[in-house]
């Protein structure tokens, strides 16, 4: 049950980050920073199991945190969002 909730949150973060990055909505920067910090905390908690997905979560969180303060190329925003969406969907399926 907790994995499905975490998957839904991953999808929510991906959609918010995509909207923020693609449409350059700067008013969302603080919210995106909080979502990135959440993703970083989740990645650090689950990295103890040496999961490759958790390492990628940490990388995605760093990208999101950096993007909250500076403009990122749209291709990085899209790939990061797609990664989080697919991770969330796989969490929902399993």
Protein Blocks (a to p, Z undefined) as FASTA:
>chain_A
ZZmmmmmmmmmmmmmmmmmmmnopaklmmmmmmmmmmmmmmmmmmmmnopaklmmmmmmm
mmmmmmmmpccdfklmmmmmmmmmmmmmmmmmZZ
